[in-house]
Amino acid sequence: MPVLISMLRGVNVGPHNRIKMDALRAVYESLKFESPRTYVQSGNVIFRTKEKNSGQLAAKIRTAIEKKFKCSPEVILRTAEELRKAIAATPFADRPNLEPGKVLVTFLAAAPPLEAQSCFDKFKGYPEEVHLKGRELYIYFPNGAGKSKLPWSAIEKLLKVTGTARNWNSVKAMLEIAEEMESQ
């Protein structure tokens, strides 16, 4: 049975959309997903399912979360293989000395329009490096994400697609959990 990784957007950030991970796991169990495991408090759930249509699956999860928690976060799904490919596609592979906590991957709900790639020239004056590859946006924050002046809202408008970001350590840890589940 395939292993999927779901990442919720905007969960447990600030005072809104607060969800305890044990309660979130219970929602996934109620949807008949097998062996749901959460990773950190930001709404990452790794689970098994026979369902194949990721659009329908994301909608099903979102509806169940809304019913239980009265919030409706975007649900971004990746298979274990898609997560492996996203890690392999990092534009920072040839720079092993980068601090993993300063590398962020934004997983997009869909591929952005082709013209989005050329729009990133507007951000050349910032110290951050921004790379769009398929449904993933990779960003390196040399001074840390907390000190960044990169205009996030402008980037999302250019992409015309929503997404949710995870730091490099979290991305690799989620794949490790997914691969452990695949081997069982």
N, C-alpha and C positions, 0 to 999 in steps of 0.2 A: 504494500500500500504506500503510495507516494507521501513524502514528508513535505509540508508547506510551512513557510514562515510568514506570519502576518504581523504587520507593524501598524499600530494605530497612530494617527496624527493628533498631536495636541493633548494627549492624555497625561495627567499628573504634572502638568507644567503650570505653575501658579495655582490659584485657588479654585479654578474651574476644572470640570471634567475629571474629577478625582475618582479613581477606580482602584480598589485593592486587587492585587494580582490573584489571590486565592478565589475571589469572587469572579474575576474574569475567566480564570480556568474553569470554574463551574459553569459559566455560560457556554464555553466551548464544549464541555462535556455534555451539556443539555442539547447541543446541536448534533450529538452523536459522533463528534470527532474523537479519534483515538489518541490517548496518551498526551493530552495537551500539557506543555511545559512553558512556563513564563521565564523571561530573562529580564532582569532589572525592572524598575518600576514604570517604564515608559510605554507599556502596552505592546510588548513583543511576545508573541505566542507561537511556539513551534508545535506542530501537531500532524497527525496522519488523517487522510481522508481519501475516499474513493472518488469524490466529486472532482470533476475535471474543468468545469467552466468557471474560470477565476472571477469573471464579472458577476455571475450569479452568486458565487460563493462569498465574495466581498459584500454584496448587498444583503445576503442572509445573515452574515456576522454583524453587520452594521445595524440591521433591524433588531436583532436580539440584544445588542448592547444598548440601543436606544430604549427598548422596552424595559430593560432591567435597571439601567443607570440614568435614564433621562438625559443622555447626551448622545450625539451622533457623529463620532469621529470618522474621518476618512480611513478606510481599511486598505492598506497596500499589501498585496500578496506576491511572494516569490517562491518558486520551487527551490529545493536544495541545489539543483543543477544551475538554476538562474543565479542564485547567490554565489555559487562557485565561479561562474563566468564573470559576475560583477567584480569579484575579488581579483580574478586573473586580469581583468581589463583595466585595473588601476593605472592611471598615467604616472604614478609615483613609484612604480616597481623598481626603477633604476636608481632610486634615492632611498636606500634603506635607513639612512640616519634621520629621517623625518620622525618627529614625535607622533606616534599613532593617535594620541588624543587631540592633535591639531589637524587631523584629516577627517573630513566629514563626507559621507555619501548620502545624497538625497535620492531616495527611491521614489520615482515618479509613477503616478497611476497609469499613465500611458506615454507613448513616445511623443515628444513635442513636435510641432511642425518643423520642417526642414530649415525655414528661415530663422529659427531660434538660435541655431549655432552661430550665425554671423552676427547676431546682436550682442554677443559677449565681448566684442571689441570695445564696447562702451565702458567696460570695467578694467581696462588695461592700466589705469592710473592707480589702482588699489594694490596693496602688497599681496593680497590673496591671489591664488591661482585657481581658476575655474575651468573645468573641462566637462563637456557634455558628451556622453557616450551612450547612445540608445536611450534607455529608460533610467539611466543613472547620471547624476550630476555630482562630480567629485570636486571638492574644494579643500585646498590647503590653506590654513590660517597660520602664517608664520608667527604672528603675535598673539595667537589664541583667538577663539571665536568670540569671547566676551569683550575683546577690545576692537573688534572689527567694525569698520565704517561701511562695509559693503551693504548696499541697499537691497535687503532681502525682498521687500515687496515689489521692487522694480524687476528683480530677477524672475519672480513668480509670474508677473504680468507678461514678461517676454516669453516665458515657457508656455503659457496658456494651459498649464497642467498643474494639478496639485501634487504634492509629494510629502514625504516625511523623512527627516534626516537622522542618521545614526553615526556615531563616531566609529573610527576604524576598529578599535578594540571590541566594540559591541558587535559589529558586522562579523568579525572573525569568530567571536564567541558563539554567536547564533548559528553560524555554519558548523562549528564544532558540535553543538547540541544536535543539529539536524543530521550530521553524518553519524553520530552515535546512534541516533534513532534509526537511521537507514540500515545500520549493521545488525540491528536486533531482529 
